[in-house]
Amino acid sequence: MPDDAMTISERRKYLERMEGRYRRADRLDRGRLLDEMEAMTGLHRKSLLRLLGASGLERQPRTRQRGRVYGSTVDDALRVIWESLDYICAERLTPGLVPTAQRLAAHGELVLSTDLEQQLRQISVASVQRRLTRLAQDTPRLPRKGPEQANRVARTIPMGRLAWDESRPGHFEVDLVHHSGPTTQGEYLHTLQMIDVATGWSERVAVLGRSYRHMAASFTHILERLPFPGPGAASRQRERVPERSSGALLGRDGARAYLVALPPVSEERQPLCRAEE
């Protein structure tokens, strides 16, 4: 089908406008109008006569359901592929079904037969979307809170902006990655990562749980491994975070990750606040 071809709804709307002219025309003019409509819609002449001769051009609801083309094997494959690609939308998922299935099969995560591969090649975006909607109902996922809830705690912390051209080491982007699987119940591992904005130096440490003691010990462990001191001037110029998080300074750059300005290594460090993802 060419890219500029009419959709079904566009054809029906066009025929509704042409219907009045067609009924008022004589035999010769009707033939010319049919030639014009045939060229515009791409429909056969007999199809046009059938549509124009009907009681109305409204699309009738389907009276007979079509048989199911894709079975449970395709649904199971979609579930594995969708999870491996972090639950992306059907429009992005469909073109990558076959390459992702081949990679998963190479690592033993998916059994890919010839019939299944052929079905994954020919399945449409609409069919994938219908199956993803059904799969999402029985797929437990972590809740994704809106920006108001996500930033509620952050708004209580005094923050300032770091200069975009900051060249001194010691200002870090901090990420806390949850390795909890589909549920956050119980204790599980986290990865605490700090990347220096100026130099790109990165440090990572595994953390069991998110308690204050564990997070403070993890920050201290990373600070002791740094090959450079933090900028003392930045620490003194900005307002310190009160109480348990004294000694740590947080900066915020719009919707980007939080930036932490750390005190010099030579200074006595106070416990850092509990990191929030």
C-alpha positions, 0 to 999 in steps of 0.5 A: 500500500503506498504511503499516501493511500487513504485509510478506511475512515478517509475513504468513507468520508470521501464517499459520503461527500461524493454520494450526493453528486453521484445520486443526482448525476445521469448515467454518463456523469455517474461513469465519470464520477466512478472513474474519479472515485476509483482513482482517488480511493484505489477501490474496485468499481464493483466495491464502489457501487456496493458502498454507494448502493448501501443504505449508509456508509457507516462502518458496520460492527463485526458480526463474526469474530476472526480466529486467533492467529497468535497463540500462547507461545507468542504471548510467552515470548512477548512477555520475556522480550518485553521484560528484557527491554524494560517494558517499552511501548508496542511501537518500539517493541515490535521492530525489535522482536526478532533480533531480541528473541534471537539474542535471548535464544542464544543465551538460553532465555527463550526457545525460538522455533522457526514458526515462532520466529515467523510469527514474530516477524509478521505480527502487527503493532496493534496485535502487540499492543493488545497483548501487552495490555493483557500481559500488563494486568498480571505483570507486577511492576514497581509503582512509578510516582508522579513528579510531585511525590518523587520530589516531595522529600527533595524540596525540603533539602536546601539546594543550590545550582552548581556552575555548568562549567565547573572544573574542580573535582569533587562535585558528584552525580549520585545514583542509587540503583535498586536490584529488587526485581518486580517487588520492593518487599524485604531487604535487597541489594543496591548499587550506589554510584558516584560520578565526578562531574568535572573528571568523569571519575566513578566509584561504585559500592554494593549496599544491602538495604537502604538504612541510614547506617548502611548508606552512610558507611557506603558514602564514607567508603567511596570518599576514602577511595577518591584520588582527589579532595573535594573543593572546600570553597564550594562547601563553605559557600553553600548552605549546609544540610541540617541535622544528620546530613551536615557536611553534605551539600546538594545541588539540583539542575532542573530535572537532572540527577542531584549533584553532591558537593563534598567537603575536602578529604582532610576535613572531618566528615559527618554522616551523610543523609540517606540517599534517595533514588 
